[in-house]
Amino acid sequence: MAHQDNLNPFLNAQKQVKEACDRLGLEADVYEILKQPLKVLEVAIPVKMDDGSVKVFTGYRAQHNDAVGPTKGGIRFHPNVSRDEVMALSIWMTFKCCVTGIPYGGGKGGVIVDPRTLSQGELERLSRGYIDATYKLLGEQVDVPAPDVNTNGQIMAWMVDQYNKLVGRSALGVITGKPVEFGGSKGRTAATGFGVAVTAREAAKRLGINFNGATIALQGIGNVGSHTGYNMEKLGGKVVAVCEWNGTVYKEDGFDMHALVDYMRKNKTIVGFPGSKEITKSEFFALPVDILVPAALENEITAEVAETIQAKFVCEAANGPTTPDGDEVLNRRGILLTPDILTNAGGVTVSYFEWVQNLYGYYWTEKEVEEKEERAMVDAFNAIYKIKEEYNVPMRTAAYMHSVKKVAAAMKVRGWY
Ligand code: NAD
């Protein structure tokens, strides 16, 4: 595989699905259906800017497979969004939903934009414009978006408001990850990070690592990374290193994660946090910690980086942070990796809980949400770990085998092949 191909998340996603189909000995037709989204929409979104000019942004929505239920997946605002990236993320969503057994297929959306360059008004008009351009393909029983990188509860609220205006009725369940004041679920903001911490706890148990005092290196302290940090701290873990896009810091006795996140919000960087020292990104990946958590973006753990990793295990909080050749190196070196579609499945699981609450119009307490999420994550971890042991395959392959089998079975009974 050429180097550039190796960084194409769409080709990587296809490779992962193909491997699971082959291991399961499924008919070739299954991979033929699963290797691309069933539908991809590309839209141009004109936005009136504050200076009176009009700027046209490119957006996408991909619906990978709806054999199990409506498609589901976040909307990302980022300059590197591309058709291939959105398609890859939609494929990962199909199998992530099956990991915890929620009745959804996979979808994903994105807009090519650096939201930091927009005013609050421009951001709102872009968010509403995205819905104007895509709403005919969305719906509570059709395709249900949610937040992803650089989008949040406020953006989801504008989007649902716009959708409701266009369809002329209240359809709260059309998008999840909403603020609690507007149909959101308690526990949703923290859900992905909480699930990452539960997954890490279960992996640590299997490896005989005591979580109390376990050392952690964390890349990215946005929504997922920060809540991963808070919850790992609660379990007794010690975050000793944090890597952000504009600097990396180390603190031997562990960071107070709330203080570090507050510091970054105020200073726009983590560099200079009291008591910490700055290290390089390569030093960060090579730290002899117990757990390495990539919680930022794709393609961070390449083969080259994987050769340097000294962590006892890698917990993929982000989507697609390890390239296939990075995976091969970790497997050869015997370093366990809990894959993204398992590790960060808590987010979509609680999104599903939000949707259920919206459809019922009846809301749960935070404790109920956390308990149900924890049970789903532990069950998924155990089921996938069992496949890993039985077939002697890496956990990523085991997770895909677990999910591909379920989607293939649904497609079979529906008569798709
Ligand atoms: P976010 O925008 O809130 O946070 C991302 C963080 O990563 C930011 O702090 C950003 O500064 C940092 N970052 C960006 N580039 C970096 C780099 N090169 N090196 C180090 N840090 C960098 O996004 P998020 O919602 O936390 O999502 C993070 C990852 O988790 C993504 O891969 C996303 O698809 C995945 N994910 C998110 C959710 C969710 O519920 N938000 C659910 C499942 C998976």
Residues whose N, C-alpha, C, O or C-beta is under 5 A from the ligand:
A	BS01	NAD	P147 D148 V149 N150 T192 Q219 G220 I221 G222 N223 V224 G225 C243 E244 W245 A295 A296 L297 A317 A318 N319 N344 G347
